[in-house]
C-alpha cells in the first residue's frame, strides 16, 4: 500500500508528507479490511526508510542542485 502511494511523490515530499502517506494507507486498508469486519481508525507512519542506494542518489541530486544554484547566484545579474 505504501509502495502505491510513495512513487507518486518525490522523496523530499514523501518525507515531509507522512500524514498524506498515512491517510493513503488507512484508506486502502479500510477498504480491504472492511470485508472481514475490521474498521481501521488510523494508520501511523513513523518513519520512511528508503534503500541506501536511493538515499545516495537523492544526496547526489540535491548536491548537484545546490551547485547549480550557487553558480547561478555567482553570475552577474545580466547573465542569470
Secondary structure by P-SEA (a helix, b strand, c coil): ccccccccccaaaaaacaaaaaaaaaaaaaaaaccccccccccccccccccaaaaaaaaaaaaaaaaaaaaaaacccccc
